[in-house]
Amino acid sequence: MLSTSQWWRRDVREVLEEFIRTGGAPNVSDAHTINGHPGDLYPCSKSETFKLLVDQNKTYLLRIVNSAVNTIFFFSIPNHNLTVVGVDGSYTKPVTIDYMIISPGQTIDALLITNQQVGQYYMAARAYSSTPLIPFDNTTSTAIVEYKNIGNNFTPFSSTPPLPTFLIIMTQMHLSLSLIALKA
């Protein structure tokens, strides 16, 4: 299971209390996380970046959960397609995509085929926002997909996944409309 979320430098209870006291929106988070870690692009957590160890030429079922308070995320693994096979506990017609959009509280089941050259690949999550007028955390969180038995002769990391900019409404609509539930 992979979990995207938000992280604050302050105690989350203080953030919640301020939100309730002022009646406003929750404070903008200080970072986004994948499995609790902001990743390599955030200076404090380079040594603790989450790694997903995989074997080459296998298929893995990933359950991706967005546990953020109010952030929709783009999510991607470069050079790897993800085949969405379920959303929120319901099977869908398989849809193969380069990246996905996942809403708060949503779960997406996706197949990851590890058919690339042995090495390390970033996975990344970044916020989607439908309006630039409301403040939001525009950082990118990363984790690592690491093929087992990589040895010493490999390029340390692929490029950061190409994710859409935060304000791509048509991309979000296209991906949402591509998902079709299977008939019972």
C-alpha beads as a LAMMPS data file, in Angstrom:
LAMMPS data file: protein, C-alpha beads

184 atoms
183 bonds

1 atom types
1 bond types

-500.0 500.0 xlo xhi
-500.0 500.0 ylo yhi
-500.0 500.0 zlo zhi

Masses

1 110.0

Atoms # bond

1 1 1 0.000 0.000 0.000
2 1 1 1.175 3.511 -0.828
3 1 1 -0.220 6.494 1.026
4 1 1 0.006 10.100 -0.137
5 1 1 -0.532 12.710 2.540
6 1 1 0.441 16.084 3.976
7 1 1 2.986 17.044 6.635
8 1 1 3.240 20.077 8.892
9 1 1 6.195 21.272 10.949
10 1 1 3.699 22.048 13.707
11 1 1 1.718 19.581 15.779
12 1 1 -1.280 18.537 13.681
13 1 1 -3.562 19.072 16.683
14 1 1 -2.487 22.744 16.768
15 1 1 -3.227 23.058 13.042
16 1 1 -6.687 21.566 13.619
17 1 1 -7.392 23.781 16.646
18 1 1 -6.434 26.904 14.674
19 1 1 -8.628 25.785 11.779
20 1 1 -11.618 25.321 14.109
21 1 1 -10.948 28.535 16.061
22 1 1 -10.672 30.777 12.983
23 1 1 -13.304 29.051 10.856
24 1 1 -10.933 29.260 7.887
25 1 1 -9.244 26.617 5.832
26 1 1 -6.537 24.379 7.313
27 1 1 -3.045 25.865 7.105
28 1 1 -1.123 25.027 3.968
29 1 1 1.011 21.970 4.671
30 1 1 4.802 22.239 4.699
31 1 1 5.302 19.171 2.517
32 1 1 3.537 16.273 0.873
33 1 1 4.517 12.714 1.704
34 1 1 4.533 9.218 0.267
35 1 1 4.291 6.634 3.055
36 1 1 5.090 9.316 5.618
37 1 1 8.235 10.766 3.999
38 1 1 8.579 13.897 1.829
39 1 1 11.405 12.309 -0.172
40 1 1 14.648 13.356 -1.819
41 1 1 13.472 16.767 -3.011
42 1 1 12.850 17.889 0.571
43 1 1 16.151 18.547 2.408
44 1 1 15.346 16.981 5.785
45 1 1 14.351 13.504 4.658
46 1 1 16.846 12.334 2.032
47 1 1 18.065 9.490 4.244
48 1 1 14.526 8.344 5.024
49 1 1 12.951 8.319 1.568
50 1 1 10.524 5.398 1.227
51 1 1 11.717 2.575 -1.076
52 1 1 9.494 0.026 -2.780
53 1 1 11.665 -3.017 -3.607
54 1 1 10.555 -4.925 -6.710
55 1 1 11.704 -7.838 -8.858
56 1 1 12.166 -7.284 -12.580
57 1 1 9.439 -8.589 -14.926
58 1 1 6.762 -8.993 -12.266
59 1 1 3.334 -7.430 -11.873
60 1 1 2.473 -5.738 -8.587
61 1 1 -0.932 -4.607 -7.374
62 1 1 -0.533 -1.224 -5.708
63 1 1 -3.278 0.167 -3.502
64 1 1 -2.722 3.919 -3.488
65 1 1 -4.544 5.861 -0.769
66 1 1 -4.824 9.637 -0.568
67 1 1 -4.930 10.337 3.163
68 1 1 -4.457 14.103 2.768
69 1 1 -6.873 16.512 4.431
70 1 1 -7.849 18.539 1.376
71 1 1 -5.338 17.950 -1.426
72 1 1 -5.903 16.175 -4.722
73 1 1 -2.669 14.608 -6.004
74 1 1 -1.141 13.762 -9.352
75 1 1 0.873 10.513 -8.960
76 1 1 3.348 8.881 -11.364
77 1 1 6.304 6.509 -11.754
78 1 1 8.501 7.406 -14.769
79 1 1 8.960 4.862 -17.551
80 1 1 6.251 2.715 -15.966
81 1 1 2.603 2.711 -16.901
82 1 1 -0.001 2.091 -14.239
83 1 1 -3.121 0.110 -15.110
84 1 1 -6.022 1.195 -12.920
85 1 1 -8.214 -1.826 -12.094
86 1 1 -10.217 -0.503 -9.145
87 1 1 -11.328 2.665 -7.413
88 1 1 -12.694 2.869 -3.871
89 1 1 -13.179 -0.881 -3.585
90 1 1 -14.982 -1.332 -6.933
91 1 1 -13.432 -2.986 -9.956
92 1 1 -13.136 -0.825 -13.069
93 1 1 -12.500 -1.534 -16.701
94 1 1 -8.673 -1.536 -16.864
95 1 1 -7.263 1.824 -17.967
96 1 1 -3.519 2.208 -18.590
97 1 1 -2.138 5.641 -17.747
98 1 1 1.169 7.513 -17.348
99 1 1 -0.034 9.272 -14.198
100 1 1 -3.159 9.390 -12.090
101 1 1 -5.197 11.856 -10.101
102 1 1 -6.311 10.782 -6.631
103 1 1 -8.706 12.714 -4.392
104 1 1 -8.687 12.946 -0.577
105 1 1 -9.964 9.719 0.965
106 1 1 -9.875 7.896 -2.364
107 1 1 -8.182 4.555 -2.990
108 1 1 -6.976 3.432 -6.400
109 1 1 -5.858 -0.106 -7.221
110 1 1 -3.299 -0.112 -10.033
111 1 1 -1.065 -2.725 -11.608
112 1 1 2.627 -1.872 -11.891
113 1 1 4.606 -3.994 -14.373
114 1 1 8.319 -3.897 -13.591
115 1 1 9.541 -4.351 -17.154
116 1 1 12.233 -1.665 -17.190
117 1 1 15.996 -1.803 -16.936
118 1 1 17.145 -2.724 -13.425
119 1 1 17.724 0.462 -11.441
120 1 1 15.993 3.033 -9.290
121 1 1 13.004 5.076 -10.415
122 1 1 11.289 7.920 -8.643
123 1 1 7.609 7.876 -7.908
124 1 1 6.177 11.292 -7.190
125 1 1 3.062 13.069 -5.978
126 1 1 2.213 16.731 -6.483
127 1 1 -0.904 18.766 -5.729
128 1 1 -3.644 19.477 -8.233
129 1 1 -5.452 22.765 -7.681
130 1 1 -8.347 24.084 -9.718
131 1 1 -7.569 27.688 -8.820
132 1 1 -4.279 29.479 -8.234
133 1 1 -6.062 32.057 -6.042
134 1 1 -6.276 29.747 -3.021
135 1 1 -2.917 29.049 -1.333
136 1 1 -1.735 25.442 -1.487
137 1 1 1.445 23.422 -1.036
138 1 1 3.070 23.147 -4.467
139 1 1 5.931 20.855 -3.400
140 1 1 6.578 17.441 -4.945
141 1 1 7.015 14.389 -2.738
142 1 1 9.094 11.463 -3.957
143 1 1 9.698 7.825 -3.121
144 1 1 11.833 5.240 -4.892
145 1 1 10.971 2.107 -6.844
146 1 1 14.135 0.017 -6.583
147 1 1 14.668 -3.136 -8.583
148 1 1 16.295 -5.903 -6.523
149 1 1 19.822 -7.056 -7.381
150 1 1 20.781 -3.757 -9.001
151 1 1 24.479 -4.190 -8.246
152 1 1 26.852 -1.272 -8.759
153 1 1 26.415 -0.612 -12.487
154 1 1 23.251 1.428 -12.731
155 1 1 22.166 5.015 -13.050
156 1 1 21.155 6.049 -9.525
157 1 1 17.820 7.634 -10.437
158 1 1 15.658 8.259 -13.412
159 1 1 14.333 11.746 -13.841
160 1 1 11.578 13.015 -11.607
161 1 1 8.258 11.921 -13.102
162 1 1 6.782 14.391 -15.549
163 1 1 3.622 15.454 -13.761
164 1 1 1.153 17.978 -15.134
165 1 1 1.235 21.482 -13.726
166 1 1 -1.111 22.040 -10.805
167 1 1 -3.847 23.717 -12.891
168 1 1 -4.584 21.189 -15.639
169 1 1 -8.370 20.876 -15.439
170 1 1 -8.825 19.077 -18.775
171 1 1 -6.318 16.403 -17.741
172 1 1 -8.262 15.767 -14.546
173 1 1 -11.561 15.560 -16.430
174 1 1 -10.135 13.204 -19.086
175 1 1 -8.735 10.785 -16.512
176 1 1 -11.929 10.823 -14.449
177 1 1 -14.119 10.130 -17.470
178 1 1 -11.857 7.235 -18.564
179 1 1 -12.790 5.155 -15.521
180 1 1 -15.755 2.863 -16.135
181 1 1 -17.124 0.499 -13.501
182 1 1 -17.447 -3.159 -14.433
183 1 1 -20.996 -4.481 -14.674
184 1 1 -22.081 -6.644 -11.780

Bonds

1 1 1 2
2 1 2 3
3 1 3 4
4 1 4 5
5 1 5 6
6 1 6 7
7 1 7 8
8 1 8 9
9 1 9 10
10 1 10 11
11 1 11 12
12 1 12 13
13 1 13 14
14 1 14 15
15 1 15 16
16 1 16 17
17 1 17 18
18 1 18 19
19 1 19 20
20 1 20 21
21 1 21 22
22 1 22 23
23 1 23 24
24 1 24 25
25 1 25 26
26 1 26 27
27 1 27 28
28 1 28 29
29 1 29 30
30 1 30 31
31 1 31 32
32 1 32 33
33 1 33 34
34 1 34 35
35 1 35 36
36 1 36 37
37 1 37 38
38 1 38 39
39 1 39 40
40 1 40 41
41 1 41 42
42 1 42 43
43 1 43 44
44 1 44 45
45 1 45 46
46 1 46 47
47 1 47 48
48 1 48 49
49 1 49 50
50 1 50 51
51 1 51 52
52 1 52 53
53 1 53 54
54 1 54 55
55 1 55 56
56 1 56 57
57 1 57 58
58 1 58 59
59 1 59 60
60 1 60 61
61 1 61 62
62 1 62 63
63 1 63 64
64 1 64 65
65 1 65 66
66 1 66 67
67 1 67 68
68 1 68 69
69 1 69 70
70 1 70 71
71 1 71 72
72 1 72 73
73 1 73 74
74 1 74 75
75 1 75 76
76 1 76 77
77 1 77 78
78 1 78 79
79 1 79 80
80 1 80 81
81 1 81 82
82 1 82 83
83 1 83 84
84 1 84 85
85 1 85 86
86 1 86 87
87 1 87 88
88 1 88 89
89 1 89 90
90 1 90 91
91 1 91 92
92 1 92 93
93 1 93 94
94 1 94 95
95 1 95 96
96 1 96 97
97 1 97 98
98 1 98 99
99 1 99 100
100 1 100 101
101 1 101 102
102 1 102 103
103 1 103 104
104 1 104 105
105 1 105 106
106 1 106 107
107 1 107 108
108 1 108 109
109 1 109 110
110 1 110 111
111 1 111 112
112 1 112 113
113 1 113 114
114 1 114 115
115 1 115 116
116 1 116 117
117 1 117 118
118 1 118 119
119 1 119 120
120 1 120 121
121 1 121 122
122 1 122 123
123 1 123 124
124 1 124 125
125 1 125 126
126 1 126 127
127 1 127 128
128 1 128 129
129 1 129 130
130 1 130 131
131 1 131 132
132 1 132 133
133 1 133 134
134 1 134 135
135 1 135 136
136 1 136 137
137 1 137 138
138 1 138 139
139 1 139 140
140 1 140 141
141 1 141 142
142 1 142 143
143 1 143 144
144 1 144 145
145 1 145 146
146 1 146 147
147 1 147 148
148 1 148 149
149 1 149 150
150 1 150 151
151 1 151 152
152 1 152 153
153 1 153 154
154 1 154 155
155 1 155 156
156 1 156 157
157 1 157 158
158 1 158 159
159 1 159 160
160 1 160 161
161 1 161 162
162 1 162 163
163 1 163 164
164 1 164 165
165 1 165 166
166 1 166 167
167 1 167 168
168 1 168 169
169 1 169 170
170 1 170 171
171 1 171 172
172 1 172 173
173 1 173 174
174 1 174 175
175 1 175 176
176 1 176 177
177 1 177 178
178 1 178 179
179 1 179 180
180 1 180 181
181 1 181 182
182 1 182 183
183 1 183 184
